[in-house]
Amino acid sequence: MSLLNEILTYNEKFVENNEYRKYETSKLPDKKMVILSCMDTRLVELLPQSMNLRNGDVKIVKNAGALVSHPFGSVMRSILVAVYALQADEVYVIGHHDCGAGKLEPISFLEAVKEQGISEEVIDTIEKSGIDLKSWLKGFDSVEETVQHTTSTIRNHPLFAKHIPVHGLVIDPGTGKLDVIIDGYEYVKEKQNS
């Protein structure tokens, strides 16, 4: 049986047995927060549990590395939608130790792409179109610095309200321990007092 068939067979029973009822909630986050987190498999259940979050509490945006790599890309758009259309009033950027995105090496990544059948011609065309693939695919050295940078990118976005706290945290994917890198409340308070 294929993975898709396995999922669909399970899903049919899930719906038939009304299993979905325990997850019913509204589209608005009860705790009025949005989280930008990494897509790491270890965080799927660990992150919400470590923060005492349940279904319906929060909007979660996930990508490789918990990054806002472009100020007008889909990640920033999702954060702005959560704030202005879905009533989130705090943002949490949560990176993690031992992040696979941090270890990305562009040359070996592009070799893996080619091994999967993408031609050198396609890669050349992309690069000749002005995309610096090596920079785009580069990892990072410090999760703390990456969280600080992403927090700053969100906070300084021209469409982001300055009174909304943007917190930066790092989670240990083994234990769930959270370390605060940026306390968004302190930053907002400093800005209000200056």
Steps between C-alpha positions, in 0.01 A plus 500: 500500500634847414536768765218701337263202510595434861421861589168499313391171660578640846329830413180329396474335844607826673207687343257209532574471875471877557861517627522857367259627767771520767691741272212736421585866551471832317745649252601769752780410745373481859837616639526770232849404388682395187813282505763480229677170555717253317344206317723255691320172568601505867296816556164386357362406842785605730479874430127545576523269802803685638304827479170362636324557167199307376315488172345842441741695721745627239582557134818310408709583193775249426793499263859380484686686775217724631617778267354804336737493206312762297304787655226469236494120473231257609630459857476872578163514324374216723615682814329821388179309419508340847537844661262712292238252382505230769550702821845382610661768714839341573760332279739226609802407287621162623817348361660184633835344569634239255304651209542324166445828314796649684722226367402549136795500262405642158740294286395163642134610497521581128672165439204328668265701276686380192494140625120525506494589130514880494737594219801729523323702229209578734739603777695723258176662377396580858840650581505702175158637597659674798440242771808435709429136585810460713393789722135391500589146605765595756450387859585697812754474781303624799133431570501786753623749238247370248216544751621856574518581129153360424351675802650828381374445144144453626514786750639743240266406218324813368157339540562365851357697793774606743292431814475125428761295688725273294670243720800289401558161660707188443368156593704191579349228273600234750347640817262778389684757714442854372764774527401863446725684254277806450231609747256687277332668798827667601564620145150651471537666841839651402353639178204651685731669749734649238 
